[in-house]
Amino acid sequence: MYFVPRRKISEYRAKTIINSLFGYEYEGWAVLDGKVPKEVAGKSFVVKVDQAIKQRFKRGLIFLDVPKKDLAQKVSELQEKGFESILIEPYLLHGGSDERYISLRREREGIVVSFSRSGGVEIESHSDSIQSGVFESFAIRQLSEETGFTEEQLLVLRKAFDDLYLSLLEVNPYLVKDGQLKILDVAIEVDSSAQLLVDSWGDTDVRTPAASLTEQELYVRSLNEESPASFSLEVINPDGGIFLLLSGGGASVVIADEIFTLGNGDELANYGEYSGNPTEEETYRYTSQVLRLLLNSKAKKKVALIGGAVANFTDIAATFSGIITALYEHRDELAKQKVKFYVRRGGPRQAQGLKKIKRALQDLDILGGVYDPSVTIPEAVNNLVKGLK
C-alpha cells in the first residue's frame, strides 16, 4: 500500500461531502455536546458512534429504529461508554439483499476501484463477488452498469478523490432504487498533510478511536497539549520491526513513504514526530514512549530511525541529549533484543549532536549508522531496511 499520513474523518462530514457531490442534501445530525440537536425531525432514527470505530453493530454501538422520545437516552448510553462524537440519522427500512458496495483507494498502481452487488456489514463474507481494478482500466459505461452510479456520478467521484486529497473512499452499503442513490454508510480517509488545501474537510473532522489508543499514544497526546512544541504518535503495527523517532512533519512523511516504497510497509510500527524545538526533557519523555512500544513489539528483528530533515531552529544537540538519556535508561533491554539504531539529521549544532549520539550508540552496542545531511533520506532509509535482514 502506498503510504500517506492517512486520517479518517467523521461519517457526518464524509456523508455531507459525498451527498453534495451528487446534488443531494444530507439528512443527519452530529451530536458533539451530548445534546440532541433541536432541528432533528422525523419519527424513527439511527443513533451511532461516529468516532472511527470498526464493527459498530457487533460492538453494540449502533441503535436502530429509535423513536424520537428515546434519542436522548440512547445518546447518553453511548456517552457512558466513553464516546463523544455521535451521529443521528433518519431510520430507513430496507432489505439486506438490496445493499451494494463500492470503494476507491490510492495504491501504487493508481486509484483502484472495487465494487459488488452485495454490500453491508458482511461484505467480507462475499469477497468472491467483489470486482477490482485501476479505475481507468474499466469502461465508464461498464462501471455504471455494475454499480448503479450514473457515468457522470462516477466521473465526479473520481475527480473529487484527487481534488479533496482522499486516500480511501468506501460507500458500504448504498442502495439504488428507481435510479436514485441512497448513501447509507461512508468511510473516508484523507491525506492530512493537504489540510490547508481544501475547504470540504478540516482538523475538526478528523476522528481517532480514543477508546483504542495505546497508553503511549495517550501519553504523547497529553505531552503535546501541555507543551508549546509539537508531538504526535500513532501506532500502526504494534508488532512491527521498524520504529521511527522523527522530527519535522515533512521529513516524517518522506521517510515513512520511502519505507513503503522499499516494500517494508508491513514492518512499520509507528508514525509521528516531534518538532517546534522541544526541550531536552520533553524529547526524553517522547523518546521513552517510542522505546516502550519498541520493546513491547514481538518482532524478531527490530531497527529504529532517529531522523529528520535539516532543522531551521531545533537544537540538534539538546534534543539528542534527551534521546540519549532515554536510550541509557533502557540499555539492558535494547542490548538483549539486539536493536540497531540509525540516525540521519541536520540543523543547529548538528556536529556536536551527531558526534554525541554516535558515541552513545557505540557504547550501548546498538549502532546501526549515523549520517549527516550529506547522506540523503532515501539512502539512510535503505540502510535502515537492510538492518532488518
C-alpha positions, -999 to +999 in steps of 0.1 A: +000+000+000+013+035-009+018+054+023+004+088+031-004+103+065-040+089+064-066+101+088-103+091+090-128+118+090-162+117+107-191+099+090-211+131+093-185+150+072-180+121+048-217+118+040-220+156+037-192+156+011-205+126-009-241+137-010-232+172-021-211+158-050-243+143-063-265+173-056-283+156-027-289+172+007-276+150+035-301+145+063-282+138+096-273+155+128-240+155+146-241+153+184-209+168+198-220+183+231-242+155+244-274+172+235-298+161+208-300+189+182-333+208+182-336+205+144-339+167+145-371+159+126-388+126+120-403+096+138-377+069+138-339+072+138-305+055+138-281+065+166-245+055+163-209+063+174-191+085+148-155+080+161-136+059+136-148+027+153-150-006+133-176-032+137-200-009+155-230-033+150-212-062+166-200-039+195-234-026+202-226+010+192-255+014+167-292+017+177-318+012+150-354+023+148-352+046+178-383+068+184-377+105+189-386+103+226-357+079+232-330+097+214-315+115+245-314+081+263-295+064+235-271+092+232-265+091+269-258+053+267-231+058+241-216+086+261-214+064+292-193+040+271-167+068+266-178+081+232-182+118+225-189+120+187-224+106+179-245+107+148-283+107+144-300+099+111-335+090+099-341+052+100-346+037+066-361+002+065-348-018+036-338-054+026-302-065+031-302-080-004-306-045-018-273-033-003-243-026-026-206-018-021-181+005-038-147+019-028-118+039-042-084+036-027-050+050-035-024+024-045+010+024-061-005+014-095-032+041-094-067+047-080-082+012-075-120+008-076-137-021-060-175-029-062-201-055-056-238-060-058-236-075-023-228-049+004-233-043+041-216-054+073-210-089+060-192-077+028-161-097+037-181-129+035-190-120-001-154-113-011-158-136-042-184-111-056-160-081-054-145-069-087-114-047-085-090-028-108-075+005-116-104+029-122-092+039-157-089+003-168-127+000-167-150+014-194-171+040-177-203+025-191-194-009-176-188+007-142-221+024-144-240-008-152-222-027-125-225-001-097-258+017-104-240+050-103-245+071-135-215+077-156-215+114-146-216+104-109-186+081-113-166+107-130-175+133-103-165+108-077-132+100-093-123+137-098-132+145-062-110+117-050-080+137-062-093+172-056-101+165-020-068+145-014-086+114-004-067+081+004-098+059+008-134+063+000-157+034+009-195+036+004-209+005+021-237+000+019-257+021-006-290+015-023-301+021-059-338+025-063-356+039-092-324+054-105-317+072-072-288+066-049-292+063-011-259+065+008-262+045+040-227+044+052-195+062+041-159+059+053-133+085+041-096+086+049-078+118+039-042+129+034-039+151+064-009+169+050-032+186+025-055+200+052-048+236+042-055+230+006-092+220+009-124+236+023-145+204+024-128+189+055-105+201+082-089+192+115-121+192+135-135+165+112-107+140+119-117+112+141-095+089+162-109+059+181-098+072+215-110+040+232-084+020+213-054+043+218-024+028+235-010+041+268+019+056+248-003+074+224-024+088+252+007+100+270+020+118+239-013+135+234-010+148+269+026+159+263+015+177+232-013+196+250+010+209+277+039+219+255+044+248+231+063+223+209+045+197+188+044+159+195+024+132+177+025+094+179+004+068+161+008+030+164+004+014+131+016-022+138+024-029+175+045-059+164+063-042+136+101-042+133+107-007+121+103+022+146+105+059+139+117+087+161+113+116+137+115+154+138+095+175+114+063+166+096+075+169+060+105+147+065+084+123+085+061+118+056+090+112+032+107+087+055+075+067+061+067+068+024+102+056+015+098+026+038+066+016+019+083+022-014+110-003-005+084-029+003+086-028+040+054-011+049+041-041+069+070-037+092+064-001+100+053+000+137+046+037+143+043+071+128+046+106+143+070+134+150+084+159+174+091+194+163+090+231+174+123+230+193+112+208+223+133+209+254+157+181+263+133+168+290+103+168+266+124+149+240+134+124+266+097+118+276+087+114+240+115+090+232+107+069+263+072+062+249+085+052+215+111+029+232+083+013+253+065+005+221+097-009+205+105-031+234+069-045+236+069-055+199+070-092+192+091-087+160+121-110+159+144-082+145+140-045+152+155-013+139+148+023+146+154+055+128+162+088+146+157+111+117+145+142+101+155+169+075+177+199+082+161+218+111+159+256+110+160+263+147+156+230+166+187+224+187+200+191+175+225+186+204+198+193+230+172+170+216+197+143+211+207+146+247+171+138+257+171+108+233+204+095+247+191+097+283+161+075+273+183+051+255+206+046+285+175+040+307+166+010+286+201-001+277+198-037+290+166-044+272+178-028+239+210-049+241+191-081+248+168-076+219+198-066+196+180-035+183+200-013+159+196+025+157+202+046+126+204+084+127+200+109+099+197+146+110+209+181+104+205+216+118+218+239+145+247+222+165+244+191+143+281+183+146+280+181+184+247+163+184+257+136+158+291+130+175+274+127+209+247+102+197+272+081+177+294+077+208+263+067+229+251+042+203+286+026+201+288+025+239+254+008+241+263-016+213+232-006+193+248+014+165+235+009+130+246+041+114+249+078+119+245+102+089+246+140+084+227+157+056+253+147+030+235+113+031+200+116+016+169+104+033+164+076+008+199+064+014+195+064+052+162+046+050+177+020+026+204+012+052+178+010+079+157-015+059+189-036+053+194-038+090+163-059+093+178-087+072 
